[in-house]
Amino acid sequence: MDLDPAQLRAFLAVTEQHHFGRAAKELAITQQALSKRIARLEATLGERLLDRDGRGAVPTAAGERLIEPARAVLAACAAAVNAVRGSAGPLRLDVWGHLFAPLRTVGEVAVEPGAVEIGHGRDLPSVLAALLRGEIDAGFGRHHPLPDDRDRELAHRLVRLEPVDAVVGPDHPLADATSLTPADLRASQLLLPAALVRLEFLQRFAERFELTSLAVESNLGAEHFLAHLAASPTAVTLLPADVPLPAATPGLRTIPLVDPTPLYAWSLVWPERTPHPGIPALLHAFAETGRHRRWLEYHPERDWLPEAESAELRAAVS
């Protein structure tokens, strides 16, 4: 029995997105083409793999049993291509967290020309899904454990901790402050580019410091989001200290946060069992740049991290 990797990839995309429309968009194919691939796979195996309803799709018992072998098949296909070519080729790296400008950090790391190809993932779950399907070799952004434990086959390493500033519009009551504490923000609304449940760092910050939040009605990019912030006298958002603000949005104020200073954690993520040969060199490059730029400085009495990152750092030094 021969299995078609494209059908397996389609199946995995649906199990990860729990939705045919979102899976088709992620694979850049039509929903009809996606459904045909799933139907052919089910016909080949003689089993129904997905239960469909009006809200989405979930794996059947047979589908659950197929998930891990399907991932292994796609990883083996990628390894076979690399073996025939005699080289793994450039390391395919997707970044996410685009409002926080991840390419600033990647661009500061010295790698050989042509060694890394940069792509843009939508968010952490979509990048992890692409990693598990073998479509990319690594991801860069803020990593955190996912509820469905899909990242258990992936390795990650924290490479940068970046101080976070408060950003307000020119008419905000705190616009002239030279520094603020997180508690000072409680009289404001934390403006979000998406729903709070999709923004794990901001969600943890809001919970810890008891902030109310408000998401923009539609995410039309950084300039639109910051223009909305500039026009609101009661809103505040958080951005890493080095993020450049667009010149098209004048009047914004960036104010350092202290007592404590929140830190945004950037990590590299890659498949643990089948790492690209370029992963060690990239990790070394991050470590060397981080050592010179002091990217991993963390003082618990002065700084704040969500518990997952704080525990990771404590384990690393223990």
ROMIBA-430982 format. One record per residue: residue number from 1; residue in one letter; chain; z, y negated, x of N, C-alpha, C in turn. Coordinates in steps of 0.2 Angstrom, whole numbers, plus 2048, in hexadecimal, padded with zeros to 3 digits. Each point is the difference from the previous one (the first is absolute). Example, Ala and Ser with C-alpha at 12.3 -4.5 7.8 and 13.67 -1.06 7.14 Angstrom:
% ROMIBA-430982
R    nr   rest   kette    nw    nv    nu   caw   cav   cau    cw    cv    cu
R     1      A       A   827   81C   842   800   7FA   7FC   800   7FA   804
R     2      S       A   7FC   7FB   7FE   801   7FA   804   803   7FB   7FC
//
This chain:
% ROMIBA-430982
R    nr   rest   kette    nw    nv    nu   caw   cav   cau    cw    cv    cu
R     1      M       A   800   806   804   800   7FA   7FC   800   7FA   804
R     2      D       A   7FB   7FC   800   7FF   7F9   804   803   7FB   7FC
R     3      L       A   805   7FC   802   802   7FA   7FD   7FD   7FA   803
R     4      D       A   7FE   7FB   7FC   7FD   7FA   802   805   7FA   801
R     5      P       A   800   7FE   807   805   7FB   802   800   7FA   7FB
R     6      A       A   7FA   7FE   7FE   800   7FA   7FB   804   801   7FA
R     7      Q       A   7FF   806   7FD   804   802   7FA   807   800   801
R     8      L       A   802   803   806   808   800   802   802   7F8   801
R     9      R       A   7FC   7FC   803   802   7F9   801   801   7FD   7F9
R    10      A       A   7FB   801   7FB   801   7FD   7FA   806   803   7FC
R    11      F       A   802   806   801   806   803   7FD   806   7FD   802
R    12      L       A   800   7FF   807   806   7FD   803   801   7F9   7FE
R    13      A       A   7FA   7FC   7FF   801   7F9   7FE   803   800   7F9
R    14      V       A   7FE   804   7FC   803   800   7F9   807   802   800
R    15      T       A   802   805   804   807   802   800   805   7FA   803
R    16      E       A   7FD   7FC   805   803   7FA   803   801   7FA   7FB
R    17      Q       A   7FA   7FF   7FD   800   7FA   7FC   802   801   7F8
R    18      H       A   800   807   7FE   802   802   7FA   7FC   7FD   7FA
R    19      H       A   7FA   7FE   802   7FB   7FC   7FC   7F9   801   802
R    20      F       A   7FB   802   7FC   7F9   801   802   7FD   7F9   802
R    21      G       A   801   7FB   7FC   7FD   7FA   802   802   7FD   807
R    22      R       A   807   800   801   802   7FE   807   7FE   804   805
R    23      A       A   800   807   7FF   7FD   804   805   7F9   7FF   802
R    24      A       A   7FC   7FF   7FB   7F9   7FF   801   7FF   7F9   804
R    25      K       A   804   7FB   7FE   7FF   7FA   803   802   800   808
R    26      E       A   805   804   801   802   801   807   7FB   804   804
R    27      L       A   7FC   805   7FD   7FB   803   803   7F9   7FD   800
R    28      A       A   800   7FA   7FD   7FA   7FC   7FF   7FA   805   7FD
R    29      I       A   802   803   7FB   7FB   804   7FC   801   7FF   7F8
R    30      T       A   7FC   802   7FC   801   7FE   7F9   805   805   7FD
R    31      Q       A   803   7FF   7FB   805   804   7FD   7FC   807   7FD
R    32      Q       A   7FA   7FF   7FE   7FC   806   7FE   7FF   805   806
R    33      A       A   7FE   7FD   806   7FF   804   806   806   803   802
R    34      L       A   806   7FD   7FF   806   803   802   802   806   7FB
R    35      S       A   7FF   7FF   7FA   801   805   7FB   7FC   806   801
R    36      K       A   7FA   7FF   802   7FB   806   801   803   804   806
R    37      R       A   802   7FC   805   803   804   806   806   804   7FE
R    38      I       A   804   7FD   7FC   806   804   7FE   7FE   806   7FC
R    39      A       A   7FC   7FF   7FB   7FD   805   7FC   7FD   806   804
R    40      R       A   7FC   7FE   805   7FD   805   804   805   804   804
R    41      L       A   805   7FD   803   806   803   804   804   805   7FB
R    42      E       A   801   7FD   7FA   804   805   7FC   7FC   806   7FE
R    43      A       A   7F9   7FF   7FF   7FC   806   7FE   7FF   805   806
R    44      T       A   800   7FD   806   800   804   806   806   804   801
R    45      L       A   806   7FD   7FF   806   804   800   802   804   7FA
R    46      G       A   7FD   7FE   7FA   802   804   7FA   807   7FE   7FE
R    47      E       A   802   7FA   801   807   7FD   7FE   7FF   7F9   7FE
R    48      R       A   804   7FE   7FB   801   7F9   7FE   805   7FD   805
R    49      L       A   7FE   7FB   804   804   7FD   805   803   7F9   7FE
R    50      L       A   7FE   7FD   7FB   803   7FA   7FD   801   800   7F9
R    51      D       A   805   7FD   7FE   802   7FF   7F9   7FE   7F9   7FE
R    52      R       A   7FC   7FE   7FC   7FE   7FA   7FE   803   7FE   7F9
R    53      D       A   802   7F9   800   802   7FD   7F9   7FE   7F9   800
R    54      G       A   802   7FC   7FB   7FE   7F9   800   803   7FC   805
R    55      R       A   805   802   803   803   7FC   805   7FE   802   808
R    56      G       A   7FD   805   801   7FE   802   807   7FF   807   800
R    57      A       A   802   803   806   7FF   807   802   805   802   805
R    58      V       A   802   806   7FF   805   803   804   7FE   807   802
R    59      P       A   802   803   806   7FE   807   802   803   805   7FC
R    60      T       A   7FC   805   7FE   803   806   7FD   804   804   805
R    61      A       A   802   806   7FE   804   804   805   7FB   802   806
R    62      A       A   7FA   802   7FE   7FB   802   805   7FE   7FA   804
R    63      G       A   7FF   7FA   7FD   7FF   7FA   804   805   7FE   805
R    64      E       A   806   801   7FE   806   7FF   805   7FF   805   806
R    65      R       A   7FE   806   7FF   7FF   805   805   7FA   7FE   805
R    66      L       A   7FC   7FC   7FD   7FA   7FF   804   801   7F9   804
R    67      I       A   804   7FC   7FF   801   7FA   803   800   800   808
R    68      E       A   805   804   802   801   801   807   7FA   803   804
R    69      P       A   7FE   806   7FD   7FA   803   803   7FA   7FB   800
R    70      A       A   7FF   7FC   7FB   7FA   7FC   800   801   7FA   805
R    71      R       A   806   7FE   801   801   7FB   806   7FE   803   807
R    72      A       A   802   807   800   7FF   803   807   7F9   801   801
R    73      V       A   7FC   802   7FA   7F9   801   801   7FC   7F9   802
R    74      L       A   802   7FB   7FE   7FD   7F9   802   802   7FE   807
R    75      A       A   806   802   802   802   7FF   807   7FC   804   804
R    76      A       A   7FF   806   7FE   7FC   805   805   7F9   7FD   800
R    77      C       A   7FD   7FE   7FB   7F9   7FD   800   800   7FA   805
R    78      A       A   804   7FC   800   800   7FA   804   801   803   807
R    79      A       A   804   805   802   801   803   806   7F9   803   803
R    80      A       A   7FD   803   7FB   7FA   804   802   7FA   7FB   802
R    81      V       A   800   7FA   7FC   7FB   7FB   802   801   7FD   807
R    82      N       A   807   7FF   801   802   7FD   807   7FE   805   805
R    83      A       A   801   807   7FF   7FF   805   805   7F9   800   802
R    84      V       A   7FB   800   7FB   7F9   800   801   7FE   7FA   804
R    85      R       A   802   7FA   7FE   7FE   7FA   803   803   7FF   807
R    86      G       A   805   804   802   803   800   807   805   7FA   801
R    87      S       A   801   7FD   7FA   804   7FA   801   803   7FE   7F9
R    88      A       A   806   7FE   800   803   7FE   7F9   7FD   7F9   7FE
R    89      G       A   7FC   7FC   804   7FE   7FA   7FE   805   7FB   7FF
R    90      P       A   7FE   7FA   7FE   805   7FA   7FF   806   802   7FB
R    91      L       A   806   7FE   801   805   801   7FC   7FF   7FC   7FA
R    92      R       A   800   803   7FA   7FF   7FC   7FA   807   7FE   7FD
R    93      L       A   801   7F9   800   807   7FD   7FE   7FF   7FC   7FA
R    94      D       A   803   802   7FB   801   7FB   7FA   806   7FC   800
R    95      V       A   800   7FA   7FE   805   7FC   7FF   802   7FE   7F9
R    96      W       A   806   7FF   7FE   801   7FE   7F9   806   7FA   801
R    97      G       A   802   7FD   7FA   804   7FB   800   7FD   7F9   802
R    98      H       A   7FA   7FF   7FD   7FB   7FB   802   803   7F9   800
R    99      L       A   805   7FF   7FB   803   7F9   7FF   804   7FE   806
R   100      F       A   802   805   804   805   7FF   806   7FB   801   806
R   101      A       A   7FA   800   7FF   7FB   800   806   802   805   806
R   102      P       A   7FF   807   7FE   801   805   805   7FC   7FF   806
R   103      L       A   7FA   7FE   800   7FB   7FF   806   803   7FC   805
R   104      R       A   805   7FB   7FE   803   7FC   806   803   804   805
R   105      T       A   804   805   7FE   803   805   804   7FB   805   804
R   106      V       A   7FC   803   7FC   7FB   804   803   7FC   7FD   805
R   107      G       A   7FE   7F9   7FF   7FC   7FD   805   803   7FE   806
R   108      E       A   807   800   800   803   7FE   806   801   806   805
R   109      V       A   7FE   806   7FE   801   806   804   7FA   802   804
R   110      A       A   801   801   806   7FA   801   805   7FE   807   7FF
R   111      V       A   7FA   801   7FE   7FD   807   7FF   7F9   7FF   803
R   112      E       A   7FD   806   802   7F9   800   803   7FB   7FE   7FB
R   113      P       A   7FB   7FC   802   7FB   7FE   7FB   7FC   806   7FD
R   114      G       A   800   800   7F9   7FD   805   7FC   804   806   7FF
R   115      A       A   807   800   803   804   805   7FF   803   801   7F9
R   116      V       A   800   7FA   7FC   803   800   7F9   7FB   7FD   7FC
R   117      E       A   7FF   803   7FA   7FC   7FD   7FA   805   7FE   7FB
R   118      I       A   800   7FA   7FE   805   7FD   7FB   7FD   800   7F9
R   119      G       A   804   803   7FB   7FE   800   7F9   806   7FD   7FC
R   120      H       A   7FF   7FF   7FA   804   7FC   7FC   802   805   7FA
R   121      G       A   806   802   7FF   803   804   7FB   803   7FC   7FA
R   122      R       A   800   802   7FA   803   7FC   7FB   807   7FF   800
R   123      D       A   804   806   802   807   800   800   802   806   804
R   124      L       A   807   801   801   802   805   803   7FE   807   7FD
R   125      P       A   801   801   7FA   7FE   807   7FD   7F9   801   801
R   126      S       A   7FB   7FB   7FF   7F9   802   801   7FF   801   807
R   127      V       A   803   7FD   805   7FF   802   807   803   807   802
R   128      L       A   806   801   7FD   802   807   802   7FC   805   7FD
R   129      A       A   7FD   7FF   7FA   7FB   805   7FD   7FA   801   804
R   130      A       A   7FE   7FA   803   7FA   801   804   801   804   807
R   131      L       A   806   7FF   802   803   803   806   800   808   7FF
R   132      L       A   803   802   7FA   801   807   7FE   7F9   803   7FF
R   133      R       A   7FB   7FC   7FE   7F9   803   7FF   7FC   800   806
R   134      G       A   802   7FD   805   7FD   800   807   7FA   7FB   800
R   135      E       A   801   7FB   7FC   7FB   7FB   7FF   801   7FA   806
R   136      I       A   806   7FF   802   802   7FC   805   805   803   805
R   137      D       A   801   7FD   805   804   804   806   807   7FD   800
R   138      A       A   801   7FA   7FE   807   7FC   800   800   7FB   7FB
R   139      G       A   806   7FD   7FF   801   7FB   7FB   805   7FB   804
R   140      F       A   800   7F9   7FE   804   7FC   803   802   7FB   7FA
R   141      G       A   807   7FF   7FF   803   7FC   7FB   807   801   800
R   142      R       A   803   7FF   7FA   807   801   7FF   801   807   7FD
R   143      H       A   803   805   803   801   807   7FE   806   800   7FC
R   144      H       A   801   804   7FB   806   802   7FD   7FF   807   7FC
R   145      P       A   805   804   7FF   7FF   806   7FD   7FE   7FF   7F9
R   146      L       A   7FB   805   7FE   7FE   7FF   7F9   803   805   7FB
R   147      P       A   801   7FF   7FA   804   804   7FC   7FE   807   7FF
R   148      D       A   7F9   801   801   7FD   807   7FF   800   804   807
R   149      D       A   803   7FD   805   800   803   806   7FA   802   803
R   150      R       A   7FA   7FC   7FF   7FA   802   802   7FF   7FF   807
R   151      D       A   804   7FC   803   800   7FE   807   803   805   805
R   152      R       A   803   805   7FD   803   805   805   7FC   803   805
R   153      E       A   7FA   800   800   7FC   803   805   7FD   7FA   805
R   154      L       A   803   7FA   7FF   7FE   7FB   804   805   7FE   805
R   155      A       A   7FE   7FE   806   805   7FD   805   7FF   7F8   7FF
R   156      H       A   806   7FD   802   7FF   7F8   800   805   7FE   806
R   157      R       A   7FE   7FA   802   805   7FD   805   800   7F8   7FF
R   158      L       A   806   7FE   800   801   7F9   7FF   7FE   7FC   806
R   159      V       A   7FC   7FB   800   7FD   7FD   806   802   7F8   800
R   160      R       A   801   7FD   7FA   802   7F9   801   805   7FE   7FA
R   161      L       A   805   7FC   802   804   7FD   7FB   7FF   7F9   800
R   162      E       A   7FE   7FD   7FA   7FE   7F9   800   804   7FC   7FB
R   163      P       A   803   7FA   803   804   7FC   7FC   7FC   7FD   7FA
R   164      V       A   804   800   7FA   7FD   7FD   7FA   802   7FA   7FE
R   165      D       A   7FC   7FB   7FE   801   7F9   7FE   800   800   7F9
R   166      A       A   803   7FB   7FD   7FF   7FE   7F9   7FB   7FB   800
R   167      V       A   7FB   800   7FB   7FB   7FB   7FF   800   7FD   7F9
R   168      V       A   800   7FA   800   801   7FC   7F9   7FB   7FB   800
R   169      G       A   7FE   7FD   7FA   7FC   7FA   7FF   803   7FA   802
R   170      P       A   7FC   7FA   800   803   7FA   802   805   7FD   7FB
R   171      D       A   800   802   7FA   804   7FD   7FB   806   804   7FF
R   172      H       A   801   806   804   806   804   7FF   806   7FC   802
R   173      P       A   806   801   7FD   806   7FD   802   802   801   807
R   174      L       A   7FE   806   803   802   802   806   7FB   7FF   806
R   175      A       A   7FB   7FC   7FE   7FA   7FF   804   802   7FD   807
R   176      D       A   805   7FC   800   802   7FC   806   805   803   804
R   177      A       A   802   806   7FE   806   804   804   7FD   802   807
R   178      T       A   804   800   805   7FE   802   807   801   808   800
R   179      S       A   805   803   7FC   801   807   800   803   802   7F9
R   180      L       A   7FF   806   7FE   803   802   7FA   803   807   801
R   181      T       A   805   802   7FC   803   806   800   7FD   804   7FA
R   182      P       A   7FF   806   7FF   7FE   804   7FA   803   7FE   7FA
R   183      A       A   807   7FF   801   804   7FE   7FA   7FD   7F9   7FD
R   184      D       A   7FE   7FB   804   7FD   7FA   7FE   7FA   801   7FB
R   185      L       A   7FD   805   800   7FA   801   7FC   801   802   7F9
R   186      R       A   807   802   7FE   801   802   7FA   7FF   7FC   7FA
R   187      A       A   7FF   7F9   802   7FF   7FB   7FA   7F8   800   7FF
R   188      S       A   7FC   803   804   7F9   800   800   7FD   807   7FD
R   189      Q       A   7FA   800   7FF   7FD   807   7FE   7FC   802   806
R   190      L       A   800   806   801   7FD   803   806   7F9   802   7FD
R   191      L       A   7FB   7FC   802   7F9   801   7FE   7FD   806   804
R   192      L       A   7FC   804   7FC   7FE   807   802   7F8   800   7FF
R   193      P       A   7FC   803   805   7F9   801   7FF   7FE   805   7FC
R   194      A       A   805   805   7FE   7FF   805   7FC   807   802   7FC
R   195      A       A   800   805   7FC   806   803   7FD   805   802   805
R   196      L       A   806   7FE   7FF   806   801   805   800   808   802
R   197      V       A   7FF   804   7FC   800   807   801   7FB   803   806
R   198      R       A   7FB   7FB   801   7FA   802   805   802   7FD   806
R   199      L       A   805   7FC   801   802   7FC   806   807   802   802
R   200      E       A   800   806   804   806   803   802   805   7FB   803
R   201      F       A   7FD   7FD   805   805   7FB   804   803   7FB   7FC
R   202      L       A   7FB   7FC   7FC   803   7FB   7FC   804   803   7FA
R   203      Q       A   7FF   806   7FE   805   803   7FB   807   801   803
R   204      R       A   800   802   806   806   802   803   804   7F9   802
R   205      F       A   7FC   7FB   802   803   7F9   801   803   7FD   7FA
R   206      A       A   7FC   800   7FA   802   7FE   7FA   807   803   7FE
R   207      E       A   800   807   800   806   804   7FE   806   7FE   804
R   208      R       A   7FF   7FF   807   806   7FF   804   803   7F9   7FF
R   209      F       A   7FB   7FB   7FF   803   7F9   800   7FF   7FD   7F9
R   210      E       A   7FF   805   7FB   801   7FE   7F9   7FB   7FA   7FE
R   211      L       A   7FA   801   802   7FB   7FB   7FE   7FC   802   7FA
R   212      T       A   7FE   7FB   7FB   7FC   802   7FB   7F9   7FF   803
R   213      S       A   7FB   803   7FD   7F9   800   802   7FB   7FF   7FB
R   214      L       A   7FA   7FE   802   7FB   7FE   7FB   7F9   802   804
R   215      A       A   7FC   804   7FD   7FA   802   803   7FA   7FC   7FD
R   216      V       A   7FB   7FE   804   7FA   7FC   7FE   7FD   805   7FB
R   217      E       A   7FC   7FC   7FB   7FD   804   7FB   7FA   805   803
R   218      S       A   7FC   7FD   805   7FB   804   803   800   7FF   808
R   219      N       A   7FF   805   804   800   7FF   807   7F8   7FE   802
R   220      L       A   7FF   7FA   801   7F9   7FE   802   800   7FE   808
R   221      G       A   805   803   804   800   7FE   807   805   7FC   802
R   222      A       A   801   7FF   807   805   7FC   802   800   7F9   7FE
R   223      E       A   7FA   7FD   801   7FF   7F9   7FE   802   7FE   7F9
R   224      H       A   7FE   804   7FB   802   7FF   7F9   807   801   7FF
R   225      F       A   803   805   803   807   801   800   804   7FA   803
R   226      L       A   7FF   7FE   805   803   7FA   804   7FF   7FA   7FC
R   227      A       A   7FA   7FF   7FD   7FF   7FA   7FC   805   800   7FA
R   228      H       A   801   806   7FD   804   800   7FA   807   7FF   802
R   229      L       A   802   802   806   807   7FE   803   801   7F9   801
R   230      A       A   7FB   7FD   803   800   7F9   802   801   7FB   7F9
R   231      A       A   7FD   803   7FB   800   7FC   7FA   807   801   7FC
R   232      S       A   804   805   802   806   801   7FC   806   7FE   804
R   233      P       A   804   7FB   7FC   806   7FD   804   806   805   800
R   234      T       A   7FF   806   7FD   806   804   7FF   7FF   807   804
R   235      A       A   7FA   801   803   7FE   806   802   801   800   808
R   236      V       A   802   806   803   800   801   807   7FD   807   801
R   237      T       A   7FD   801   806   7FE   807   802   802   801   807
R   238      L       A   7FF   806   803   802   802   806   7F9   802   804
R   239      L       A   800   7FD   806   7FA   802   805   803   801   807
R   240      P       A   7FD   805   804   802   800   807   7FF   7FA   803
R   241      A       A   804   7FE   805   800   7F9   803   7FA   7FE   804
R   242      D       A   7FC   805   802   7F9   7FE   804   7FA   800   7FB
R   243      V       A   801   802   7FA   7FA   800   7FB   7FD   7F9   800
R   244      P       A   7FA   7FE   801   7FD   7FA   800   7FF   7FE   7F8
R   245      L       A   802   7FA   7FE   7FF   7FE   7F9   7F9   7FD   800
R   246      P       A   7FC   801   7FA   7F9   7FE   800   800   7F8   7FF
R   247      A       A   7FC   7FD   804   7FF   7F9   800   7FE   7FD   7F9
R   248      A       A   7FD   804   7FC   7FE   7FE   7F9   806   7FF   7FC
R   249      T       A   806   802   802   806   7FF   7FC   805   7FB   803
R   250      P       A   7FF   7FA   800   804   7FB   804   807   800   7FC
R   251      G       A   805   7FE   804   807   7FE   7FD   805   806   800
R   252      L       A   7FE   806   802   805   805   800   805   7FF   806
R   253      R       A   806   802   7FE   805   800   805   802   807   802
R   254      T       A   800   802   807   803   806   802   807   7FE   803
R   255      I       A   805   804   7FE   807   7FE   801   803   807   803
R   256      P       A   803   800   806   803   806   803   806   802   7FB
R   257      L       A   801   807   800   805   803   7FC   806   802   805
R   258      V       A   806   7FF   7FF   805   802   805   806   802   7FC
R   259      D       A   805   804   803   806   802   7FD   7FF   804   7FA
R   260      P       A   7FC   806   800   7FD   803   806   7F8   7FE   800
R   261      T       A   7FD   801   805   7F9   7FF   801   7FC   807   7FD
R   262      P       A   7FC   800   7FB   7FD   806   7FE   7FA   802   805
R   263      L       A   7FF   806   802   7FB   802   804   7FB   805   7FC
R   264      Y       A   7FA   7FF   802   7FB   804   7FD   7FD   805   805
R   265      A       A   800   806   7FE   7FF   805   805   7F9   803   7FF
R   266      W       A   7FC   800   806   7F9   802   800   801   807   804
R   267      S       A   7FC   805   7FD   800   806   803   7F9   803   801
R   268      L       A   7FF   805   805   7FA   804   800   801   806   7FD
R   269      V       A   7FB   803   7FC   801   806   7FC   7FA   804   802
R   270      W       A   801   807   801   7FA   804   802   802   808   7FE
R   271      P       A   7FB   804   7FF   801   807   7FF   804   804   805
R   272      E       A   806   803   7FF   804   802   805   7FD   807   803
R   273      R       A   7FC   804   7FC   7FE   806   802   7F9   800   804
R   274      T       A   7FC   7FA   7FE   7F9   800   803   7FF   7F8   802
R   275      P       A   804   7FE   805   800   7F9   802   7F9   7FF   804
R   276      H       A   7FD   7FA   7FF   7FA   7FE   804   802   800   807
R   277      P       A   7FC   802   805   802   7FF   807   801   7F9   802
R   278      G       A   7FE   7FB   7FC   802   7F9   802   806   7FE   7FE
R   279      I       A   804   804   7FC   807   7FE   7FE   805   7FE   805
R   280      P       A   800   804   805   805   7FF   806   7FF   7F9   803
R   281      A       A   7F9   7FF   802   7FF   7FA   803   801   7FA   7FC
R   282      L       A   7FF   800   7F9   801   7FB   7FC   808   7FE   7FF
R   283      L       A   804   806   800   807   7FF   800   803   7FD   806
R   284      H       A   7FD   802   806   802   7FD   806   7FE   7F8   800
R   285      A       A   7FA   7FF   7FD   7FE   7F9   800   805   7FC   7FC
R   286      F       A   802   802   7FA   805   7FD   7FC   806   7FF   804
R   287      A       A   803   805   803   806   800   804   800   7FB   805
R   288      E       A   7FB   800   804   7FF   7FB   805   800   7F9   7FE
R   289      T       A   7FC   7FE   7FB   800   7FA   7FD   807   7FE   7FD
R   290      G       A   802   805   7FC   807   7FE   7FD   805   7FF   805
R   291      R       A   800   803   806   805   7FF   805   800   7F9   803
R   292      H       A   7FA   7FE   801   7FF   7F9   803   801   7FB   7FA
R   293      R       A   7FF   801   7FA   801   7FB   7FB   806   801   7FC
R   294      R       A   804   805   802   807   801   7FD   7FF   802   7F8
R   295      W       A   7FB   804   7FF   7FF   801   7F9   805   804   7FC
R   296      L       A   804   804   804   805   805   7FD   807   7FD   800
R   297      E       A   801   7FA   801   807   7FD   801   803   801   7F9
R   298      Y       A   806   802   7FF   804   801   7FA   807   800   801
R   299      H       A   803   7FB   7FD   808   7FF   800   803   800   7F9
R   300      P       A   803   806   7FF   802   801   7F9   805   7FA   7FE
R   301      E       A   804   7FD   804   804   7FB   7FE   7FC   7F9   7FE
R   302      R       A   7FA   800   802   7FC   7FA   7FF   7FA   801   7FC
R   303      D       A   7FD   806   800   7FA   801   7FC   801   805   7FA
R   304      W       A   7FB   800   7FC   800   805   7FA   7FA   804   800
R   305      L       A   801   806   7FF   7FA   805   7FF   802   804   7F9
R   306      P       A   7FB   802   7FD   801   805   7FA   803   806   804
R   307      E       A   804   804   7FC   804   806   803   7FC   805   803
R   308      A       A   7FA   801   7FE   7FC   805   803   7FE   7FF   807
R   309      E       A   7FE   7F9   801   7FF   7FE   807   806   800   805
R   310      S       A   805   7FD   7FD   806   800   803   803   806   803
R   311      A       A   7FF   805   7FB   802   807   802   7FC   803   806
R   312      E       A   7F9   7FF   7FF   7FC   802   805   801   7FD   807
R   313      L       A   802   7FA   800   802   7FD   807   806   802   802
R   314      R       A   805   801   7FC   807   803   802   7FF   807   803
R   315      A       A   7FB   804   7FD   7FF   807   802   7FC   800   807
R   316      A       A   7FC   7FB   801   7FC   7FF   806   805   7FF   806
R   317      V       A   805   7FC   7FF   804   7FE   806   806   805   801
R   318      S       A   802   804   7FB   805   804   800   7FF   806   805
//
